[in-house]
Amino acid sequence: MPDRASAAAGIAALAGGLLAALAFPPYGFLPGLAGFALILWSLSRPAARPVRAVALRGGLAGLGYFAISVNWIVEPFLVDERTHGWMAPFALVLMAGGLSLFWAAAAALWRGIGARGLPGLLAFAACLSGAEWLRGHVLTGFPWNLPGEAWPAGSPLSQGAALVGAYGLTWVTLVLCASPAWILGPGAPGRRLTRATAVAGAFLALHAWGAARIAATPQGPAGPVIRIVQADIDQKTKWRPENLAGIFQTYLDLSATPSAVRPDLVVWPEGALPAVINNLLAPGSPWRAALAQALAPGQVLAMGAYRVELDARGALTYRNSLFFLEGAGRDIALAGVYDKHRLVPFGEFLPLGDLAGRIGLRSLVRMPEDFTAGPPPVPLAIPGLPGVQPMICYEALFPGFTRAAARRGGARPDWILNVSNDAWFGRATGPWQHLNMARYRAIEEGLPIVRSTPTGVSAVIDSSGRTVGPVLGLGAAGVIDLPLPPARPPTLYARWGDLPFLVMLLLSAAALAGHKEIFIGLANRWRRSRARRDPDGAVP
């Protein structure tokens, strides 16, 4: 019977993780967030070896959560299916399994604390949100689909990120969504009603504040007119050398789409052209001449491109960059350049690169060597445009990226430009989730975002995280012409970063501090463990 009960708890944990992941785009099944209550319930079930068993249950919950959240990881391996397709299932299992270790550790810590009731609920939120913070920072960090980002960006509840950021909103989300396990816990019916009323009141208060913030979204004055170009170039054919001329002409034709107002800035996505920019912009190059002819004097083109340069030792280095090119009559002038700072492991650089090259993974990176990370970012000043903070692809995942850049550069930008090659994510879940996370960066910073991708989803996003005007979805080709939405004053998160999140963790600790039996229990567990390791030792 105990084995059957333990198996049922494991199944419940796995189901809870699966349900919680379904709250994210494109599924949008928000009731799935009740899966966190199912996870908390499963972790509290009895077990012969509690910490070990609960760690397994936490790992199962994470496995379900990440199997849904990162299922797009198979898509890059299917671009060249004949060569790399066999790796796809292994990539998903290893990715989901590796990320689930953070949840396993959080579950083990929670069970080791041994709190119940409201302190147990707050401890659960602290342990799991703390594990999510670690997931976003350990090694290169990978904060994809933080639980706090499950609310549709631009909705009232998502506005909490302006106060406490995505990690703080993760703590809030876990407290609220796991609360049924506390509400239905031991206690008289009247006490349960009080608990339910308190949780409902918190939901309503957050919703009301978020709705008021959305209603106060600044509407003007309008900024420069920006044209986003989405050419819908398929990743499977993009890198064939014979296709360069056609792809280049497609971008030129779309950029020249007639409009009532000439755009001040034209945006092409990350890695728009299958060539290094050194060749495209070389003096006398026909590509350079074509760009000069396409840009009016003073008009700026922001183009994602790969470039090659020599380092101090004379060795070639490769960078993923965003170039700002200004029309200058018969030529073009370089108005600014941003080199991607946070690189994608296994996409732009290979950990253990020599070994990975020997087993064939090197071919997944379109350069013969790893990319080189750019310097820590700072906002750019581009002639004729408000101050901008670029983000290339993966960088839009990271809360606080723009805040850190602004502090480093000494000035807050007026907007964020996010270019990305979401063609790698396929045409199912990944691009929609990536868009949702980028919209959270707008909420956190109170800044508008212009987002450009080659195959979708491209959009203009206001300072409340809502898309403005048309959206170019998956598989669409065309342009978006819109004035840049205005920025808000700096948000609480923009000023204080993750400090409010730290306060929440301290709040959880304070709730435990009133229960000294928890700490006595932890001390007793440590002493018993020590006695088992050293039975002849002098343990009182």
N, C-alpha and C positions, 0 to 999 in steps of 0.2 A: 504493500500500500504506500509506504513512503516514497518508493521509487516512482510509482505512478503519479503521485502528487508532485514530485519534483519535475517529472517530465511535462506535466500539465503546466507548471509554472514556466518552464523553458519555452513551451509553445506559446504561452501568453506573452512572454517577453518578445519573441520573434514577431508575433502578430502585432504587438504594440509598435515596434519599430517600422514595420511595413505600413501600418495605418498612418503613422505620423509623417512618413515621407510622402504620402499621397496628398498632403495638404499643399505641396509646392506645385508651381506650374509644370506642365500644362494641365495637370489633373485638377488642382484647386479644390480638393475634397477637405474643406476645413474641419468638418466633424472628425476627421482622422486624427486631429491633434489630441483627441481624448485617448489616443494610443499611449500618451505619456502617463496617464492614470493607470492604464493596464500594465505598463512597465513598472511603475512604482508598486502596484499591487503584487506583481510577480516577484519583485525583489524582497518583499516582506514575508513571503511564504517560508515556512519552516524548511530546514535542510540539515542533513547529518553533519556536513562540514560547511557551515553557513557562508564564510567568506569566499571559499573556493567555488561553492555552488552558485552564489550570487554573482561572482565575477563571470562565470559562464553565462548566466542569464543576461547580464549586461552586455556581454559580447554578442549574444544572439540578437538582442534588441538592436545593437549597432549594425550587425550584419544585415538585418532586414531593412533598416533605415538607409544604409549606404548602397545596398544592392539596387534599391529604387532610385536613390538620388544620383548615383554616378553611373547609371547603366549606359550613358552616352560614351563611356570610355572605350567601348568596343568600336566606335565609329572610325577613329583614325586608322585602325588596323584593317578596315574594310575598304579604304581608299585604293590600296593595292592588295585586293583580297587574295590573289593567287600567292603572293609572297608572304604577306603578314596575317592573313585571315585566321590561321590556326592559333595565333596568339590571343585573339579577342576574348574567348572565355576565361583564359588564365588571367588576363589583365583585370577583368571584372572581379574575379574571385580574390585575387591578391589585393586589389585596391580596396574593396569592401571589407575584406578580412583585416587588412592592416589598419584601416581607420576605426574598425570596431574595437580595437585594443584600447583606445581612449575611453570608450564607454565601459569596457570591462573593468578598467582601473577605477573609474568613477563609481561603479556599482560596488566594487570590493571596499572602497573607502567608505561609502555610505553605510554598508552593512557593518563594517568595523566600528563606526561611530555608535551604531545601535539606537538611534533616536526614533521615537514614535510620535504620533500626533502632529501638531503644527511644527514643532522643532524638526521632526523627521521630514516633513514636506519641504521646509526651508533648507534643510541639509541636502536633500535630494537635488533641489535646484542649484545649490552652491556647488555640489560635487560635479554634476553634469555640465553646468555652464562653465565651471573652471576647466573641465576636460576639453570643452569646445574652444576655450581660449588657448589652451595648449595646442590643440589641433591647428589653430590658426597661426602658431608661432614656432613650433618645433621644426627643426631643419629649415626648409624653405617656407613652411606653413601652407595649409590648404583649407581655408575656411569656406568650403562650398556648402551651401544650404545649411547655414546655422539655424537652429530651431526658431530663433527670434525673427528670421526672415521668412517665416512661413506665411505670415499675413500678407495679402497682396499689396505690393508696394503702391503707395498712393492712397491706401484705405485709412480710415481713422486710427485703427490700432497700430498701423505701421508707423505713425507719426511719433510714437514713443522713442524711436531711434534718434530723433532730434535732441532728446534729453539725455539718453543713456547709451546710445550707440547700439549696434547689433548684438554685442555681447551682453550688455545690460538688458536689452529687450529679450534675449534668450533666457535670462534668469526670470524675468517677469512672466514670459510665456510658459516656462516650466512650472512655476508656482501656480498659475491660473489653470493650466490645462491638466496638471496632475492632481489638482485639488479634489476631484471626485473620490480619489482613494482616501483622502483625509475626511471629506464630508461624510462618506458612508462608513467610516471607521467606527470603533467602539464609542458608545455614548447614547444618551437618551434621545428620543425623537426631537425634543425641543432644542437640544444642543446641536443636532445635525441641521436643523432649520436655521439656527443662528450662523453656523458655518457657511451654509449655502447662501444666505443673505449677504454675508460679508464678501464672498467671492463675486456674487452677482453685482454688488455695489462697486467693487473694484473694476469689473469689466465695463460697467456703464460709465464710471468716471473717466476711465482711459478713452473710451469711445467718444464721450462728449468733448474732452479736451482735444482729441485728434480732429474731430469734425470742426471745432472752432479754429484750429490751426489751418486746416485746409481752406476754410472760408476766408481766412486772412491772407491767403497767398497773394503776393504783390502782382499786379497786372501790367505795370508799365513804369517808365516809358520803354518802348521796344528798343532792343539793341540792334546790332548789325544783322543784315540778312545772310543767312547761312544756307548753302545748298549741300545736302547729303546725297552722294551718288552711290547707288547699289546696282551693280552690274549683273549679279547672279551668275558668276563664273563658277562652274563645277570644279571641285577640288581634284577630281580624277583626271581631268584633261588639262588643268591649268599649267602644269609644269612641263608640258611638251613644248620644246623650243619653237616648233613651227607655229604655235598658237599665240606667241607674244604679240605679233603685229595686230592680229584680230582683237585680242583683249585690250590692247592699248587704244585702238580705234573705238571700241565700245565705250570705254571710259570717256574719251574725248567727245563722242557724240552725245552721251548723256549729259556731260558737263555743259554742252552748248545748247541744251534744251531751252527754247524761247520762254521768256517770262516777262511779266510786267515791270519787275524791278531787277536790276542786275545784282546778283549775289556779291557780297563783299568777300565771302570766304566759300570756297568749294572744298568739300572733304571727300577724299578717297580712303578706303579702309586699310587696315593692317595688311601688309604684304600684297598690295593691290596688283602689282605686276610681277610676273615670274622672271625677274632679272634683278641683278644688283644695281643700285642707283648710280654707282660709279660709272657704269657704262651708259646709262640713260642720260646722265647730265654731263658727260665728257664734252669739252669744247668741240664744236663742229658736228656733234651727234645729231642725226635727223630727229631723234626723239626730243632732244632739247629744243630744237627749232620748232617742233610741233607744239610743245608746251608753251613756248613764248608766243606763238600765234594764237593759242587758245585763251591766254590770260590777258585781260585788259590791263593797262597801266594802273598799278596800285591794287589790283585784285590779287588775292592770296589763294594758293592751293595748298591744302594740308594733305600730304600723301604718305601713307605707311609704306615703308620700303626697307629692304635689306641692304646693308652697305659693308664694304670691305676696307680695311685700313691696315697699315703697318704699325706694330707696337714699337716700344723703345729698343727692343732687341732685333727688330727687322722681321719679326714673324707676322703672318697674316692673322688678323682678328676679324670676327664677324659680329655685327650688331643689328638688332631689330630696332628700327628707328622711325620717327615721325618727322618728316621734312616739311617746313613751311616755305613755299616758293612764291615770290612776289613778281607779278608782271612788270617788266621794265622796258616797254617798247619792243624792240627787236630781240630782246634777250630776257632772261629771268634772273632774279637775285635771290640769294639764300637769306630769308628773313629770320630763320631760327631752326633749331633741330633739337629733338629730344630722343635720347637713347633709353630704351626700356631697362628699368632697374631690377624688377623682379622677374626672373626667368622661370619658365615652366620646366620642371624636371621631366625628363624623358621626351620633351617636346623641343626644347631649345638647348638643353644641355643634358648629358647623360651621367648620372652618378656612376662611379667606377667606369668611366668612359672607355678605357682600353679593353676591359673585359666585355662591355656591352658591344663594342665594335666587332670583337671576334665572333660573337654569336649572332650578328646581323642586325642589331637594333640601331646601329648608326644610320642606316638608310631611312629611318623614320624622321630624322632631322635633315632638312633640305640643304644643309651645308656640310662640307667634308669635316668640319671641326665644330666644337661647341660654340654657341654664341657667347659673347662677353657682355656681362652686365654693365649698364651705364652707371654713372655716378649717382649718389642719392639725389632724388629729384627736387627741383625748385620750380615755382611758377615761371612761365615765360612771358616776356613782353614782345608782342608781335606788332609791327607798325599798323596802325589803323584798326586794331582790335583791342577789346578789353583784355586784361591779364588773364592767362589761361593756364590751367594745370592739365597736361596730357596724362592719359592712362592708356596703356596698350594692353588689351585683352585681359590676361590673368590678373593684372594689377587692380581691376575693378572689384575683385573679390574682397579686398582688404579694408576693413574699417580703419579709419584714421590715416589713410594714405595721403590724402590731400591736406589734412591738418598738419601732419608731420612736414610735408613739403613747404607749407606756408610758414611754419615756425622756422624752418631752415633758411628760407629765402627772405624772411622779414616782412612779407606782405601777403595778404590773403588774395587769392585769385578771384576773378568775377564769374568764372564758369569753368566747367570741366569738359575736356574733349576726350572721349573714349572711342578709340578705333580698335576693331577686333576682327580676327579671322574665324568667325564661328562656323565656317564651312566644315572645320574639323569635327564639330559636334554633331554632324548629321542634321536631319530635318525632323527630329522628334522632340526630345525633352531638353537637351542641353542649351540650345539658343534661348529658349523662353526662360529657363532658370537663370542664365547669365544676364539677361535683360533685367529680370527681377532684382538681382543682386546689385547691378549698376544703379538702379533706381533708388535703392537703399542708401547708396553713397550720396545721392542728391538730398535725401531727407536728413542724413546725419550732418551734412555741411551747410545746408540751406542754400545750395548753389544749383543752377540749371546745368544739365548735361546734354551734350550733343553726342549721339552714338551712331557710329557708321560701321557696317559689316558688309562683306561681299555678297552674302546669300540670305541675309536676314538674321536677326531682327534689328532694323535701323529705326531710330526715333529721336525726337527732341523731347526732353524731360524737364519739367519745371522744378522749382525748389521744394515742392511737396511730394516729389516722386511720381507725379502723374505725367503720362504722355500727352503731348500737345500736338494737335493737328493730325495729319495722316501718319500711319505707321507702315513701313515696308516690311511685310511679313516674309516667312520662309518661301523661297523660290520666286520672289517677285523681283523685277528689274524696274528701275525708275529713279526719280529724284524726289526729295522733300525740300521745299523752299519755305523757310520760316525765319522770322526775326528771333534773335536770342532772347529768351525770357529773362526777366530781372532776377537778381539775387536777393536773398533776405539778409538781414543783419546776422552776425555770427550766432549760431545755435549754442545751447549749453554744451553739447558734445564737442562742437568746434573749439570752444574755449577750454574745456576741462578734460576732453578725451575719455579714457576709461576710468577716471577717478570715481564717477558715480557707480560704476560696476563694482569697483573695490568696496565702496560703501555697502552695496548689497551683499557682498560676501561677508563683510563684517557684521551685517545685520543677521545673517544666518548664524554666524558664530556666537553672537550675543544671545540669540534664542537658545542655543545649546548651553551657554554659560550658566543659565539658571537651573540646569539639570546636572548637578554634580555627579549623580550616579552614572552618567554617561562616561565621564572621565575616570571614575573608579572602575567601571567595567573595562575600559580600554587598558588601564594599568594592570588589572588582573589578567587580562588576556596576554599582555606582554610577559608577565611573570610566569604564567603557565607555559607559554611558548619557550621561554628561556629555560625553564625547568626540564622540558622535554628534550631540548638540545644538549643540556648539561645536567643529567640526573644526579651527578655526584657533587655538583656545585653547591655553594652555600646560599640557597635562595630561601629566605624566610617564609 
